[in-house]
């Protein structure tokens, strides 16, 4: 959140001037698109993972500054909460043995970070929401002491004009009132980046939207918040509500939330950037001195800083990204759907499934988004978040008859989407050994109807049956999760048990 804001020295501009600059940036983007100035395809992908810090007792540790000081690596950065970190993996070409290379780099980096965290009695945990987080952990005093987080918090609360109210009803119901955006820090995610050409952007983004629900169904890993069992993937409703700038009256008027699935398939990247300008007031109106058109006329490449910053405060689950590297502009689709964890192999399996499936669907002559109403894709997303691996989704029927049918998510993945993902990885020229290894993990999750969320819920209920109170059961579940996470075995192979 607010990652594009440099620390310190904020100068909030007049909103009207900022709006004018945003429109100048949009015109600059359109000019770059018209002149075909964008980087040629390089099959580049990138990966970011948000992490938690917890002690041997399973409880959160507010120690990210101390841990980062010991890690002393630019690959690790702060995140919103003091119990959060983020690790960034340098971009890789999506080909050959890239999946195994990514897994090895992640294992090495996370193992090193974990050792450094141990020096202050903490450890690295990859999980969608740490089950042991409590309401007193998620207060403004536990936000990371970085100016941009303070500014963003102040701006969201000011825009809303009142406290944030959480109301999530799943297996149980949670209601909670917060005076800050701190509850959002509970959400720890994986972001998958894919660089695309302007001509391919719409197909890739539409494909990513279509499969967001199946990503959640097979990868759900966040069933608990504040001691309550909610949705199988509780991050999306939590993120939506904890960043919501709308008081109830604006919700009733149909004003769009800043955490947004979207409302239509698109024809170009411009569609999404233009929607951001049309629907969302600026949270951080910080103006740059750059004149985009003057830069373009001089043969340069504009940074479009206002457009980039504004885009970073609209929390789409599949976000368009404009960037400049080596003097050339490029576009990326940033997939923000997945929770972190449970293991490195699970993360890479989720990435393999996504990159393969998006490639295959984007290449189809009769694309899925021409056969699936957008409203069904949006409804599928909510359904998958609620029910995880047990969700039933709406998906286009195969063959000439057409139409949309309801199908269990696990069966849809096994019978239709895994073969497509395999074909997509082949099209990327990913090594068959990597393809089979990581897609095999997704297949086993579907066969056993098991993922991180189902494992957490099962172990929690086992602990309660043994007589533990709720808080102790959540702590025992978290400790067992951390123990098995460090073995590296994918979550579908984890036993439903805990020592003692």
Secondary structure, DSSP 8 states (H G I E B T S, - for coil): --TTS-SS---B--HHHHHHHHHHHHHHHHHHHHTT-S-----EEEEEEEEEEE-TTS-B---HHHHHHHH--TTEEE-SBTTEEEEEEEEEESSBTHHHHHHHHHHHHHHHHHHHHHTTT-EEE--SS-TT--GGGSSGGGB-S-HHHHHHHHHHHHHHTS-EEEEEESSSEEEEEESSSGGGGG--BEEEEEEE-HHHHHHHHHHHHHHHHHHHHHH--B-EETTEE--TB-HHHHHHHHT----HHHHHTT---SEE--SS--SSHHHHHHHHHHH---SS-B--S--HHHHHHTT-----HHHHHHHTTSEESEEEEEEEETTEEEEEEEE---B--S-HHHHHHHHHHHHHHHHHHHH-SS-GGGTS-HHHHHHHHHHHHHHGGG-EEEEE-SSSS--EEEEEHHHHIIIIIHHHHHHHHHHTTB-HHHHHHHHHHHHHHHHHT--HHHHHHHHHHHHHHTT--HHHHHHHHHHHHHHHHHH---GGG--S----
